[in-house]
């Protein structure tokens, strides 16, 4: 019965239903998508037993030019043995890149190294098989592997008989002992369900028992003892870290301050994403409010059109309660349809969100529509349906039914009050202004960062990194590298070939300590060994001289530093030339040149102090090549074929256009700008539709009064002027209030250090003026249209 009635209503009011459902679907899908992120970051429980006692243990080092997380495995072991806060430490680490060579496509696969007690400490059960145990403890060198849940599904089709099967990672074979559960999450590691887990000592180049390196990717997990307080006992960990450093890495203490600290697992997983998702939620809610204001004005107009119908219902004995129930059922169905469509759109949007927000928000691979999201959907459905029902029944009063039945259009029973109309216009303008200034600042700041020049000539430049790890003999590696360089240089698609110890934009920065005269510490620097014309091919200008043949043979070979480091040493660049620096505190190297900086748009954290040396390939695990292509269409196929022909044991670690590497770093900022543009565009579109709709309604129902004024001798010009002044008053007051509110909020956030906001007042003023002009045009056109249609004729009709 209800569905048949709704279909009849739809046939009579298609525009109303389509506008309501589509507008709510779009706005609510955005709200629900963002709320799903909020739920994931703040409310989603961790899949671990007694997770409130889980903490992330990390080392920290502080020095001039660097202050951040860096953990040494031996120091963590020392802390485990000497602390009273926790009994057990589990560790995990990402180190090398791997290929899954038992698959025909030989895909790149992420490998995570884990201590044998990681999963037992977390308190989780495997999907299949078992987790690591004492058989895989450090030092046993057991070639066992645990598949991430999605790796199991995608690479092995969810094979239930996978346990005991051999898989090949690079040139080594491992036995699958288990499959991890699908909801596994760890702080600062994304998409770990796509990874493969190996015992922590099974990487060729990493030994946690002897490593003296400080690494950002090395993490430890602990479970606090009952009654212990991580904050109160923080200084104990710093003292233990210092003692461990004195014992295992004493050389770093003269230049670095070493410490350690605990972070709640939940807090570590949130990172900075909490602030991001809350800001997104605020923008989505403001957009929903604007949409609801628009739809409310449409609902008022619809209710007014039904005044006589409601009056007749009252006249035949219908109660207010009965009419309210009927209206509520109708609204529940309409809004429920919009919510269902919004949920479907939200589910589809998760794929896009996972791509755009990767690296900014943890646990995205577990994102889905949760119970909390469904409860919010139900709450929104009931709330909006209740609002619409209230609007429908508040337009007509039971004691004015006779007036409603007899009113002709000029009566008050069939008109929205001037105050309500002005309030609706003012609210839309206010919320739209706030959304626009917030979105425009985000767009400007993110685009200015994303579109920064990297300072390089990347035209037809390709970055190739080759992995030599499968070749054990150092001399053989050097010979193969030499052959590879010579034969690649002779390819017809290669215009120029240069080499470097790592790509211009590496996956992660490896830094060294740099010392000056007198053996004083200068900074942590990135050191790259390059061929003679490497910098020239990138069109990086140099102050001083370039390397020349034979420099690499010298013990105290010369070095070139970047402008960033030069400014740190001495702001007067010419005075830098001739200074000597050391990378080990023993051998000193003269600075012969200062090269322009390389910038990383979208990731300033990757912009390090840099030192370039003329050293040649010495048998390292990996080596990179900078290729200038003659023909971009052919080069990739030719190079891949050549490498496979030279030696089957060589692995291509990475082969991409150089510009593409930088573009990947820009993506997050470009995505943020895109989201902000969508928010701004939707809010502007909705405010245009809303103001135009309300003004159109106001001038339509006031044709009678305009006709009276014309009949009394008023001119069209005077009526146009008076109407515009009347309509622009709420717009102007709303803009003034919005500007004052924005100024207050910016000042408050800055003063409380909650959020650093640098307002661009010229842009804010432009938006203010733009909204005013737009509102004026949206008001001017319908008033002018009505006056041209001769309101006196409408008066005669009345």
C-alpha positions in Angstrom: 0.0 0.0 0.0 2.8 2.4 1.0 4.9 1.5 -2.0 1.9 2.0 -4.4 1.3 5.4 -2.8 4.9 6.3 -3.1 4.9 5.3 -6.8 1.9 7.5 -7.4 3.6 10.4 -5.5 6.7 9.9 -7.5 4.8 10.1 -10.8 3.4 13.4 -9.7 6.6 14.9 -8.2 9.5 13.3 -10.0 11.7 16.4 -9.6 11.2 16.5 -5.8 12.0 12.8 -5.3 15.0 12.7 -7.7 16.5 15.8 -6.2 16.0 14.7 -2.6 17.3 11.1 -3.1 20.3 12.1 -5.3 21.4 15.0 -3.1 21.2 12.9 0.1 22.9 10.0 -1.6 25.9 12.1 -2.6 26.3 14.1 0.6 25.6 11.1 2.9 28.0 8.9 1.1 30.7 11.5 1.7 29.7 11.7 5.4 29.6 7.9 5.8 32.9 7.4 4.0 34.7 9.9 6.2 32.9 8.5 9.3 34.2 5.1 8.4 37.7 6.5 8.5 37.0 8.1 11.9 35.6 4.8 13.1 38.7 3.0 11.9 41.1 5.5 13.5 39.4 6.1 16.8 36.9 3.3 17.6 37.7 0.1 15.7 39.1 -2.4 18.3 42.4 -4.0 17.8 42.3 -7.7 17.0 44.6 -8.5 19.9 44.0 -9.9 23.4 44.1 -7.2 26.1 45.3 -4.6 23.6 45.3 -1.8 26.1 48.5 -3.1 27.6 50.3 -3.3 24.2 52.9 -0.7 23.5 55.2 0.1 20.7 58.9 0.4 21.8 61.1 2.5 19.6 64.5 4.0 19.9 65.2 7.7 19.2 68.2 9.6 18.3 68.8 13.4 18.3 71.5 15.3 16.5 72.0 18.5 14.6 69.9 18.2 11.5 68.0 15.1 12.7 65.6 14.3 15.5 63.5 11.2 15.1 62.8 7.5 15.5 65.7 5.2 14.9 66.1 1.9 16.7 69.1 -0.4 17.2 68.3 -4.1 17.7 71.1 -4.7 20.2 69.9 -1.8 22.4 66.4 -3.2 22.3 67.8 -6.5 23.5 69.6 -4.8 26.3 66.5 -3.0 27.4 64.6 -6.3 27.4 67.1 -7.9 29.7 67.4 -5.0 32.2 63.9 -3.4 32.5 61.2 -4.0 35.1 58.3 -2.7 32.9 57.8 -5.7 30.7 59.1 -9.3 30.5 59.0 -9.9 26.8 59.9 -8.0 23.6 58.8 -9.0 20.1 60.3 -7.3 17.1 59.5 -6.8 13.4 61.4 -5.2 10.6 61.3 -4.4 6.8 64.7 -4.6 5.2 65.0 -5.9 1.6 62.8 -6.1 -1.4 61.8 -9.6 -2.6 60.3 -11.3 -5.7 58.0 -14.2 -5.4 59.8 -16.4 -8.0 57.6 -19.5 -7.7 54.8 -17.5 -9.5 54.9 -17.1 -13.3 54.6 -13.3 -13.1 57.4 -13.1 -10.4 55.6 -10.3 -8.6 57.3 -7.9 -6.2 56.3 -9.0 -2.7 56.6 -7.2 0.6 58.5 -9.3 3.2 58.4 -8.5 6.9 60.9 -10.1 9.3 59.5 -11.0 12.7 60.8 -12.5 15.9 59.4 -15.9 16.8 57.3 -14.5 19.7 55.6 -11.6 17.8 52.3 -13.4 17.2 52.1 -15.1 20.6 52.7 -11.7 22.3 49.9 -10.1 20.3 47.6 -13.0 21.3 46.3 -14.0 17.9 45.6 -17.3 16.2 46.6 -18.2 12.6 44.0 -18.7 9.8 45.8 -21.9 8.9 48.8 -23.8 10.2 50.9 -22.2 13.0 53.0 -19.1 13.7 56.7 -19.0 14.5 57.9 -20.9 17.6 61.2 -21.7 19.1 62.1 -23.6 16.0 62.3 -20.2 14.3 64.0 -18.4 17.2 66.9 -16.1 16.3 70.0 -18.1 15.4 68.2 -21.2 14.3 68.1 -20.1 10.6 64.9 -22.0 9.9 63.6 -21.3 6.4 59.9 -20.9 7.4 57.4 -18.5 6.0 53.9 -17.2 7.0 51.7 -15.9 4.3 49.7 -12.7 4.7 46.0 -13.4 4.3 45.6 -11.6 1.0 48.9 -13.0 -0.3 47.4 -16.5 0.4 44.2 -15.5 -1.5 45.7 -13.7 -4.4 48.9 -15.6 -5.1 47.8 -19.1 -4.0 44.0 -18.9 -4.6 43.3 -19.6 -0.9 44.7 -23.1 -1.2 43.7 -25.0 2.0 46.7 -27.4 1.4 49.3 -24.6 1.3 50.9 -25.7 4.7 54.2 -27.5 4.0 54.5 -26.2 0.5 57.8 -24.7 -0.7 57.8 -21.1 -2.1 60.7 -19.2 -3.6 61.6 -15.7 -2.5 64.4 -14.3 -4.7 66.8 -17.4 -5.0 65.9 -19.0 -1.7 63.2 -21.5 -0.9 61.0 -21.3 2.3 58.4 -23.7 3.7 55.0 -22.3 4.4 54.0 -23.0 8.0 50.9 -20.8 8.4 48.6 -18.1 7.1 48.0 -14.9 9.1 44.5 -13.7 9.9 42.9 -11.1 7.6 42.6 -8.3 10.2 46.3 -8.1 11.2 47.5 -4.6 11.8 50.8 -3.1 13.0 51.8 0.5 13.6 53.5 2.4 10.8 53.3 -0.6 8.4 50.5 -0.5 5.8 49.0 -3.4 3.9 50.8 -6.1 5.9 48.1 -8.6 4.9 49.7 -8.5 1.4 53.1 -9.5 2.9 55.0 -12.6 3.6 56.5 -13.1 7.1 60.0 -14.6 7.6 62.0 -15.2 10.8 63.8 -12.0 11.7 67.3 -13.4 11.0 66.5 -14.8 7.6 67.5 -11.8 5.5 70.9 -12.1 3.8 72.2 -8.8 4.9 70.5 -8.2 8.3 71.6 -9.8 11.6 69.7 -8.4 14.6 72.3 -9.9 17.0 75.3 -7.9 15.5 73.7 -4.9 13.8 75.1 -1.6 14.9 72.7 0.4 12.7 69.9 2.7 13.9 66.9 2.0 11.7 63.5 3.7 11.4 61.7 0.5 10.2 62.8 -1.7 13.1 60.0 -1.9 15.7 59.4 -3.6 19.0 56.2 -4.6 20.8 55.8 -5.1 24.5 53.0 -5.8 26.9 53.3 -3.8 30.2 53.2 -5.6 33.5 50.3 -4.9 35.8 50.6 -1.7 37.7 53.3 -0.2 35.5 53.0 3.2 33.9 54.7 3.9 30.6 54.6 7.7 31.1 55.9 7.6 34.7 58.7 5.3 33.9 59.8 6.9 30.6 63.1 8.1 32.0 64.1 4.6 32.9 63.9 3.5 29.2 66.0 6.5 28.2 68.7 5.5 30.7 68.6 1.9 29.6 68.9 2.9 26.0 72.0 5.1 26.9 73.6 2.2 28.7 72.9 -0.1 25.8 74.5 2.4 23.4 77.6 2.7 25.5 77.9 -1.1 25.4 77.1 -1.8 21.7 77.4 1.5 19.7 79.8 3.7 21.8 81.1 5.6 18.7 77.7 7.3 18.1 77.4 8.9 21.6 79.9 11.7 20.9 77.5 13.1 18.2 74.1 11.7 19.0 71.7 11.6 22.0 70.2 8.1 22.2 66.9 7.3 23.9 63.9 5.1 23.8 60.2 5.4 24.5 56.8 3.6 24.6 53.7 4.5 22.7 50.3 3.0 23.1 49.6 0.6 20.3 46.3 2.4 19.5 48.0 5.8 19.5 50.8 4.5 17.3 48.3 3.2 14.8 46.5 6.6 14.8 49.7 8.7 14.2 48.7 12.0 12.6 45.7 10.5 10.9 43.3 11.5 13.7 43.6 15.1 12.9 43.2 14.5 9.2 40.0 12.4 9.5 38.4 14.9 11.9 39.0 17.8 9.6 37.6 15.7 6.7 34.6 14.9 8.9 34.0 18.5 9.7 34.0 19.4 6.0 31.6 16.6 5.2 29.2 17.6 8.0 29.2 21.2 6.8 28.4 20.0 3.3 25.6 17.8 4.7 24.2 20.8 6.6 24.2 22.9 3.4 22.4 20.1 1.6 19.8 19.7 4.4 19.1 23.5 4.3 18.6 23.3 0.6 16.3 20.3 0.9 14.5 21.8 3.9 13.5 24.8 1.7 12.2 22.4 -0.9 10.4 20.5 1.9 8.8 23.7 3.0 7.6 24.5 -0.5 6.3 21.0 -0.8 4.5 21.2 2.6 2.9 24.5 1.6 1.6 22.9 -1.6 0.0 20.3 0.6 -1.7 22.7 3.0 -5.2 22.2 1.6 -4.7 18.4 1.5 -3.7 18.4 5.2 -6.6 20.8 6.0 -9.1 18.4 4.4 -7.6 15.5 6.3 -8.0 17.4 9.5 -11.6 18.3 8.5 -12.4 14.6 8.1 -11.2 13.8 11.5 -7.5 12.9 11.1 -5.4 13.6 14.2 -2.1 15.3 14.2 -0.5 12.1 15.5 -1.9 10.1 12.6 -0.7 12.6 10.0 2.7 12.7 11.7 3.0 8.9 11.5 2.0 8.8 7.9 4.5 11.6 7.0 7.2 10.0 9.0 6.7 6.6 7.2 6.9 8.4 3.9 10.1 10.2 4.8 11.7 7.1 6.3 11.2 5.3 3.0 12.6 8.2 0.8 15.5 8.9 3.1 16.1 5.2 3.7 16.4 4.7 -0.1 19.0 7.5 -0.1 20.9 5.9 2.8 21.0 2.5 1.1 22.4 4.1 -2.1 24.9 6.1 0.0 26.1 2.9 1.7 26.7 1.2 -1.6 28.5 4.3 -2.9 30.5 4.4 0.4 31.6 0.7 0.0 32.7 1.5 -3.6 34.7 4.5 -2.4 36.9 2.5 -0.1 39.1 1.3 -3.0 39.7 5.0 -4.0 40.3 6.0 -0.3 42.8 3.2 0.1 44.7 4.5 -2.9 44.5 8.2 -2.1 45.2 8.0 1.7 47.8 5.3 1.6 50.7 6.3 3.8 48.6 8.9 5.7 46.1 6.6 7.5 47.0 3.2 9.0 44.9 0.1 8.7 43.3 1.1 5.4 43.4 -2.5 4.2 40.9 -3.3 7.0 38.5 -0.5 6.1 34.9 -1.5 5.7 31.3 -0.6 6.7 31.2 -1.4 10.4 28.4 -1.7 12.9 29.1 1.9 14.0 28.7 3.1 10.5 25.4 1.3 10.2 24.2 2.8 13.5 25.2 6.3 12.3 23.3 5.6 9.0 20.2 4.6 11.0 20.5 7.7 13.2 20.8 10.0 10.2 17.8 8.3 8.6 15.6 8.8 11.7 16.9 12.3 12.3 16.3 13.6 8.8 13.0 11.9 8.5 12.0 13.5 11.8 13.1 16.9 10.6 11.2 16.6 7.4 8.1 15.4 9.3 8.3 18.4 11.6 8.7 20.8 8.6 5.6 19.3 6.9 3.4 19.6 10.0 4.7 23.0 11.2 3.7 24.9 8.1 0.0 24.7 8.8 -1.6 25.1 12.2 -4.8 23.3 13.1 -6.5 26.6 14.2 -5.8 28.1 10.8 -7.3 25.3 8.7 -10.2 27.5 7.5 -7.8 30.1 6.3 -5.7 27.4 4.6 -8.8 26.1 2.8 -9.9 29.5 1.6 -6.5 31.3 1.1 -5.8 32.2 -2.5 -2.0 32.4 -2.4 -1.7 35.9 -0.8 -2.7 34.6 2.6 -0.2 33.9 5.3 -1.2 30.2 5.5 0.5 29.5 2.1 3.7 31.5 2.5 7.0 31.0 4.1 7.7 33.8 6.5 10.3 36.4 5.4 12.3 35.7 8.6 12.6 31.9 7.8 13.5 32.6 4.2 16.3 35.0 5.2 17.5 32.6 7.9 17.8 29.8 5.4 19.7 32.0 2.9 22.0 33.2 5.7 22.8 29.7 7.0 23.7 28.5 3.6 25.9 31.4 2.9 27.6 31.1 6.3 28.4 27.4 6.0 29.4 27.7 2.3 31.8 30.5 3.2 33.5 28.4 6.0 33.8 25.4 3.7 35.2 27.5 0.8 37.8 29.3 2.8 38.9 26.0 4.5 39.0 24.1 1.2 40.7 26.9 -0.7 43.5 27.1 1.8 43.9 23.3 1.6 43.9 23.5 -2.2 46.4 26.3 -2.3 48.8 24.9 0.2 48.7 21.3 -1.1 49.0 22.3 -4.8 51.9 24.7 -4.0 53.7 21.8 -2.4 52.8 19.2 -4.9 53.7 21.4 -7.9 57.1 22.5 -6.6 59.9 21.9 -9.0 62.2 19.1 -8.1 65.1 21.0 -9.6 66.1 18.3 -12.1 65.8 17.8 -15.8 63.7 14.6 -15.9 63.0 14.6 -19.6 63.4 11.1 -21.0 65.2 10.0 -17.9 64.7 6.5 -16.5 65.8 5.1 -13.1 67.0 1.5 -13.0 68.0 -0.3 -9.9 69.5 -3.8 -10.2 69.8 -6.3 -7.4 73.0 -8.4 -7.3 72.2 -10.3 -4.1 71.9 -13.7 -5.8 75.6 -13.4 -6.9 77.7 -14.3 -3.9 81.2 -13.5 -5.2 82.1 -9.7 -5.0 84.5 -9.9 -8.0 81.9 -11.6 -10.1 79.4 -8.8 -9.2 81.8 -6.1 -10.3 82.5 -7.8 -13.6 78.8 -8.3 -14.3 78.1 -4.7 -13.4 80.8 -3.6 -15.8 79.4 -5.8 -18.6 75.9 -4.5 -17.9 77.0 -0.9 -18.1 78.9 -1.4 -21.4 76.2 -3.3 -23.1 73.4 -0.9 -22.0 75.4 2.0 -23.2 75.4 0.4 -26.7 71.7 0.0 -26.9 70.1 2.1 -29.6 67.4 3.4 -27.3 70.0 4.7 -24.8 71.3 8.2 -25.4 73.3 8.4 -22.2 74.0 6.2 -19.2 75.3 7.2 -15.7 75.5 5.2 -12.5 74.9 5.8 -8.8 75.0 3.8 -5.6 71.3 4.4 -5.2 68.5 6.0 -7.2 68.0 9.8 -7.1 64.8 9.2 -5.2 65.4 6.1 -3.0 62.6 4.2 -1.2 64.2 5.1 2.2 67.1 7.4 3.1 70.3 5.8 4.4 72.3 8.5 6.2 75.9 8.8 7.5 77.5 11.1 10.0 79.5 13.9 8.6 82.5 15.5 10.4 84.3 18.7 9.7 87.8 20.0 10.5 88.8 19.3 14.0 86.6 16.2 13.8 83.5 18.1 14.9 80.1 16.6 14.0 78.2 18.5 11.3 75.0 16.6 10.4 73.5 13.3 9.2 73.9 13.2 5.5 72.9 11.0 2.5 76.0 9.8 0.7 75.7 8.8 -3.0 78.5 7.5 -5.1 78.1 8.7 -8.7 79.7 8.5 -12.1 81.5 11.6 -13.6 78.6 13.1 -15.5 75.7 12.0 -13.3 74.9 15.5 -12.0 75.4 17.0 -15.5 72.8 14.8 -17.0 70.3 16.0 -14.4 71.1 19.6 -15.3 72.1 20.4 -11.8 74.2 23.6 -11.8 77.5 23.3 -9.8 79.6 26.0 -8.1 83.2 24.9 -8.2 84.4 21.9 -10.3 83.2 18.5 -11.2 84.8 15.1 -10.6 87.5 14.0 -13.1 88.9 10.7 -14.2 91.1 9.1 -11.4 89.3 10.8 -8.5 87.8 7.5 -7.4 91.2 5.9 -7.0 92.3 8.4 -4.4 92.1 7.5 -0.7 91.0 11.1 0.2 88.9 11.5 -2.9 87.1 14.8 -3.4 83.4 15.3 -2.7 80.6 17.6 -3.9 77.9 18.7 -1.4 74.5 20.1 -2.1 73.5 23.7 -1.4 71.4 22.7 1.6 74.4 21.3 3.4 76.7 24.1 2.2 74.3 26.7 3.8 74.5 24.7 7.1 78.3 24.7 7.1 78.8 28.3 5.9 76.2 30.7 4.3 78.9 32.1 2.1 79.2 29.4 -0.6 82.6 30.4 -2.1 84.2 29.9 1.3 83.1 26.2 1.3 85.4 25.2 -1.5 88.6 23.6 -0.1 87.1 22.8 3.2 87.5 19.2 4.3 84.9 16.8 5.6 85.0 13.2 6.8 82.4 10.4 6.7 84.1 8.3 9.3 86.1 10.7 11.4 89.4 9.4 10.0 89.8 10.1 6.3 89.1 13.7 5.2 87.9 14.7 1.8 88.2 18.2 0.1 85.0 19.8 -1.0 85.5 20.8 -4.7 81.9 21.8 -5.6 78.5 22.8 -4.4 75.6 21.4 -6.4 72.0 22.7 -6.5 69.5 21.0 -4.3 67.2 18.2 -5.3 63.7 18.8 -4.0 60.9 16.2 -3.4 57.5 17.9 -3.9 55.0 16.4 -1.5 57.6 14.9 0.8 60.0 17.3 2.4 61.1 14.6 4.7 63.0 13.0 1.8 65.0 16.2 1.3 68.3 15.4 3.1 71.7 17.0 3.3 73.7 15.3 0.5 77.3 14.4 -0.2 78.3 13.0 -3.6 81.5 11.0 -4.1 83.2 9.6 -7.2 83.5 6.1 -6.0 82.8 3.3 -8.5 80.7 0.2 -8.0 82.4 -2.0 -5.4 80.2 -5.1 -5.3 77.3 -3.7 -3.4 74.0 -5.6 -3.1 72.2 -3.0 -5.3 73.3 -0.5 -7.9 71.4 2.1 -9.8 71.6 3.6 -13.3 70.3 6.9 -14.7 69.3 6.3 -18.3 68.6 9.1 -20.8 66.4 7.5 -23.4 66.6 8.0 -27.1 63.2 6.2 -27.7 61.0 5.9 -24.6 58.8 3.4 -26.4 61.5 0.8 -26.8 63.9 1.2 -23.9 62.1 -0.8 -21.2 61.7 -3.9 -23.3 65.3 -3.7 -24.5 66.8 -3.2 -21.1 64.8 -6.0 -19.4 65.8 -8.4 -22.2 69.5 -7.4 -22.0 69.6 -7.9 -18.2 68.0 -11.4 -18.5 70.5 -12.3 -21.2 73.6 -11.1 -19.2 72.8 -13.1 -16.1 69.6 -14.8 -15.0 70.5 -14.2 -11.4 70.1 -10.4 -11.7 66.9 -9.0 -10.3 65.4 -5.7 -11.5 64.6 -3.9 -8.3 63.0 -0.9 -9.9 62.7 0.4 -13.5 60.6 3.5 -13.9 60.7 7.0 -15.4 62.4 9.4 -13.1 59.5 11.8 -13.2 57.1 9.0 -12.2 59.1 8.5 -9.0 58.6 12.1 -8.1 54.9 12.0 -9.2 54.3 9.2 -6.7 55.5 11.5 -3.9 53.1 14.3 -5.1 50.1 12.0 -5.1 49.0 12.5 -1.5 49.0 16.3 -1.8 47.2 16.1 -5.2 44.6 13.9 -3.6 44.1 16.2 -0.7 43.7 19.1 -3.2 41.2 17.1 -5.2 39.1 16.3 -2.2 39.1 19.9 -1.1 38.1 21.0 -4.6 35.2 18.5 -4.6 34.1 19.8 -1.2 34.3 23.4 -2.3 32.6 22.8 -5.6 29.8 20.8 -4.0 29.2 23.4 -1.3 29.2 26.2 -3.9 26.9 24.3 -6.2 24.5 23.6 -3.3 24.5 27.2 -2.1 23.8 28.4 -5.6 20.9 26.0 -5.9 19.6 26.8 -2.5 19.7 30.6 -2.8 18.2 30.5 -6.2 15.4 28.2 -5.1 14.5 30.2 -2.0 14.7 33.6 -3.9 12.6 32.1 -6.7 10.0 31.0 -4.2 10.0 34.3 -2.3 9.5 36.4 -5.4 6.9 34.0 -6.8 4.7 34.3 -3.7 5.3 38.0 -3.5 4.0 38.8 -7.0 0.8 40.0 -5.4 2.6 42.6 -3.3 4.8 43.6 -6.2 1.7 44.1 -8.4 0.1 46.3 -5.6 3.2 48.5 -5.5 3.3 48.8 -9.2 -0.3 49.8 -9.2 0.5 52.4 -6.6 3.0 54.0 -8.9 6.3 52.4 -8.0 8.7 51.8 -10.9 10.3 48.5 -11.9 13.7 50.0 -11.1 12.6 51.0 -7.6 11.1 47.6 -6.9 14.2 45.8 -8.2 16.4 47.9 -6.0 14.2 47.5 -2.9 13.9 43.7 -3.4 17.6 43.3 -3.9 18.4 45.3 -0.8 15.9 43.2 1.2 17.4 39.9 -0.2 21.0 40.9 0.3 20.7 41.9 3.9 20.8 38.3 5.2 23.6 37.5 2.8 25.7 40.5 4.0 25.0 39.8 7.7 25.9 36.1 7.3 29.1 36.9 5.5 30.1 39.4 8.2 29.3 36.8 10.9 31.1 34.0 9.0 34.3 36.1 8.6 34.3 37.0 12.3 33.7 33.3 13.3 36.5 32.2 10.9 38.9 34.8 12.3 38.1 33.7 15.9 38.6 30.0 15.2 41.9 30.7 13.4 43.2 32.8 16.2 42.0 30.3 18.8 43.7 27.3 17.1 46.9 29.2 16.6 47.0 30.6 20.2 46.4 27.1 21.7 48.8 25.4 19.2 46.1 23.0 18.3 46.5 23.5 14.6 48.9 25.8 12.8 47.0 27.9 10.3 48.5 30.7 8.2 45.5 32.5 6.7 45.8 34.0 3.3 43.7 37.1 3.8 43.7 38.2 0.2 42.2 34.9 -0.9 39.7 35.0 2.0 38.6 38.5 1.0 38.3 37.4 -2.6 36.0 34.5 -1.6 34.0 36.8 0.6 33.5 39.2 -2.3 32.9 36.4 -4.7 30.1 34.9 -2.6 28.5 38.3 -2.2 28.5 38.9 -6.0 27.2 35.4 -6.7 24.4 35.8 -4.2 23.6 39.2 -5.7 23.3 37.6 -9.2 21.3 34.7 -7.9 18.9 37.2 -6.4 18.9 39.7 -9.2 17.9 37.3 -12.0 14.7 35.9 -10.5 13.5 39.3 -9.3 14.2 40.8 -12.7 12.4 37.9 -14.4 9.2 38.4 -12.3 9.1 42.1 -12.8 9.4 41.5 -16.6 6.4 39.2 -16.4 4.2 42.1 -15.3 3.1 41.6 -11.6 0.0 43.8 -12.3 -1.3 40.9 -14.4 -0.8 38.6 -11.4 -2.7 41.2 -9.3 -5.6 41.1 -11.7 -5.6 37.3 -11.5 -5.8 37.5 -7.8 
